[in-house]
Amino acid sequence: MTLFRLDASILPATSAGAEIADIIEAEWTAARPDAPIVRRHLGTDPLPADAWAHATTAGGVPETERTPAQHDAVALAGALADEIRAADAAVLAVPLYNFGVSQHFKTWIDLVLAGAGPTDPLLKGTPTVLIATLGGGYGPGTPREGWDHSTPYLERILRDVWQADLTVVKRELTLARTTPAMADLRDLADEHHARALTEARDSARTLLRA
Ligand SMILES: Cc1cc2nc3c(=O)[nH]c(=O)nc-3n(C[C@H](O)[C@H](O)[C@H](O)COP(=O)(O)O)c2cc1C
């Protein structure tokens, strides 16, 4: 039984996503002390941004004619796909950056798709928790409703393409405590925080069904 944990925060020391993932990991470890945890931190160890193009263009080149960069990229893409395919459970903590998908996480998705092919259900039936952390608020009726262009895309890939058994733990308003302009939102932010921690414990139970 292997848990795959991926983090993507560029600020790991203060990461709200890591706080939630740590809770899930602790519950996993308490129940399965001997089960391995495979970690990948895209914030501290980003994947090379040009690897995806090399892996993709290698597809049209006979193996003997590929450049060293194409060989390396194909091997990396395959290893990343194998890593997630081997998981019995997965937790992925992904921040919202610039109203979109973290570029480090998008690079990872692109490489996994290059390694596995565009429709391989890599996580078919695998209990998976996506932790989405967002500095602002994007709920129904808020001024920026619809501006979160990350979470729906991540759900599309994880649930529909890779066919994970997906649970989403979303924590909004993470910047309220430290942003003076968001002072009026701090009580609401605290509610979001508390709810996310509760959902983390609940979602850990779904992982342990693996
Ligand atoms: C470079 C950068 C860009 C960000 N862009 C947005 C944004 O567009 N919208 C938003 O709501 N929060 C934004 N944030 C705030 C993050 O979403 C928020 O801090 C979240 O908690 C990050 O996840 P983490 O705490 O796990 O690192 C941004 C943060 C950084 C560092």
The ligand as an ORCA input file, in Angstrom:
! r2SCAN-3c Opt
* xyz 0 1
  C       2.877     34.245     -6.824
  C       1.541     34.046     -6.167
  C       0.394     34.260     -6.900
  C      -0.854     34.105     -6.299
  N      -1.976     34.325     -7.037
  C      -3.194     34.207     -6.444
  C      -4.380     34.438     -7.183
  O      -4.378     34.723     -8.371
  N      -5.551     34.333     -6.542
  C      -5.626     33.976     -5.228
  O      -6.740     33.864     -4.697
  N      -4.515     33.745     -4.496
  C      -3.315     33.846     -5.082
  N      -2.186     33.597     -4.377
  C      -2.318     33.172     -2.977
  C      -2.272     31.656     -2.858
  O      -3.284     31.034     -3.585
  C      -2.411     31.315     -1.376
  O      -1.343     31.914     -0.652
  C      -2.450     29.812     -1.126
  O      -2.614     29.618      0.262
  C      -1.152     29.169     -1.612
  O      -1.084     27.799     -1.216
  P      -0.044     27.378     -0.083
  O      -0.461     28.152      1.155
  O      -0.205     25.921      0.080
  O       1.316     27.803     -0.531
  C      -0.946     33.728     -4.942
  C       0.236     33.497     -4.228
  C       1.455     33.649     -4.819
  C       2.698     33.384     -4.029
*
